[in-house]
């Protein structure tokens, strides 16, 4: 594991819960049907905070199996997308549907904030997530 990466992010990538994105894959990833969520980590200097957000993302995704696709950029590439997705404070989650940014959830938040954000776009979880 890369020490500049959160163990939760590494595990999510290995288990297919998170897709690594780059210039060639981003637009097709976010233009598909359903909800896409982008995780902006803030790079190596923000590993602890990114880990906390990744753990929350992983847990909320359990409530919506197969409904949401989540992606993350290589830390050295993500800053080039900050303006496009209105990232002011990484780590952040960006909610996107049909290529349109719906919401940016910046920083580490309370569990209820993550549940409410997903609920706004997906309704009640199919399975109970754990905090």
C-alpha positions in Angstrom: 0.0 0.0 0.0 1.2 3.5 -0.8 1.7 5.3 2.5 0.3 8.5 1.0 -3.1 6.7 0.5 -5.8 5.8 3.0 -6.1 2.1 3.8 -9.9 2.5 3.2 -9.3 3.9 -0.2 -6.8 1.2 -1.1 -9.3 -1.5 0.0 -12.2 0.1 -1.8 -10.1 0.2 -5.0 -9.1 -3.4 -4.6 -12.7 -4.6 -3.9 -14.2 -2.6 -6.9 -16.1 -0.2 -4.7 -14.1 2.7 -6.0 -12.9 3.4 -9.5 -9.6 5.1 -10.2 -10.3 7.9 -12.7 -8.1 9.9 -15.1 -8.6 12.3 -18.1 -9.7 9.5 -20.4 -12.3 7.9 -18.1 -13.8 10.8 -16.1 -16.4 12.1 -18.6 -17.9 8.6 -19.4 -17.9 7.7 -15.7 -20.0 10.8 -14.7 -22.3 10.9 -17.7 -23.9 7.5 -17.2 -27.2 6.9 -15.6 -27.7 7.1 -11.9 -25.7 8.8 -9.3 -21.9 9.1 -9.4 -19.8 10.3 -6.4 -16.3 11.6 -6.7 -14.0 11.5 -3.7 -11.4 14.3 -3.7 -8.8 13.3 -1.1 -6.6 16.4 -1.0 -3.5 14.3 -1.5 -0.9 12.9 0.9 -1.1 15.8 3.3 -4.7 15.0 4.1 -4.5 11.2 4.5 -6.3 11.1 7.9 -9.2 13.3 6.8 -9.5 11.5 3.4 -9.5 8.2 5.3 -12.4 9.3 7.5 -14.4 10.5 4.4 -13.6 7.2 2.6 -14.8 5.1 5.5 -18.1 7.1 5.6 -18.5 6.7 1.8 -17.9 3.0 2.1 -20.5 2.5 4.8 -23.1 4.6 3.1 -22.6 2.8 -0.2 -23.5 -0.5 1.6 -27.0 0.9 1.9 -27.2 1.4 -1.9 -25.7 -1.7 -3.4 -25.3 -1.4 -7.2 -27.0 2.0 -7.3 -24.1 4.4 -6.9 -20.7 4.4 -8.6 -17.8 6.1 -6.8 -14.6 7.3 -8.2 -11.3 8.8 -7.0 -8.4 10.4 -8.8 -4.7 9.9 -8.3 -3.7 12.5 -5.8 -1.3 14.3 -8.2 -4.1 14.6 -10.8 -7.1 15.6 -8.7 -6.1 19.3 -8.3 -6.6 19.9 -12.0 -10.4 19.1 -11.4 -10.9 21.4 -8.4 -12.3 24.3 -10.4 -14.6 22.1 -12.5 -16.2 20.5 -9.5 -16.0 23.5 -7.2 -13.7 21.9 -4.7 -12.6 24.4 -2.0 -11.8 22.2 0.9 -10.6 18.6 0.3 -11.4 16.0 1.2 -14.8 16.4 -0.5 -17.5 14.3 -2.0 -19.1 15.5 -5.3 -22.5 14.2 -6.2 -23.2 14.0 -9.9 -26.1 12.8 -12.1 -26.0 12.8 -15.9 -22.8 14.8 -15.9 -24.2 17.6 -13.8 -22.8 18.5 -10.3 -25.6 18.3 -7.8 -23.8 19.0 -4.6 -20.3 19.2 -3.1 -20.0 18.0 0.5 -16.6 19.4 1.8 -14.5 18.2 4.6 -15.1 15.6 7.3 -18.7 15.7 8.3 -21.0 14.2 10.9 -22.4 10.8 9.9 -25.9 12.2 9.5 -24.7 14.7 6.8 -23.5 11.8 4.6 -26.8 9.9 5.1 -28.9 13.0 4.3 -26.8 13.8 1.2 -27.3 10.3 -0.3 -30.9 10.3 0.8 -31.6 13.5 -1.1 -30.8 11.7 -4.4 -31.5 8.1 -3.6 -34.2 7.9 -1.0 -34.0 5.5 1.9 -31.1 3.0 1.9 -31.9 -0.6 0.8 -29.7 -1.9 3.6 -28.8 -0.4 6.9 -25.5 1.3 6.9 -23.3 1.4 10.0 -21.6 4.6 11.3 
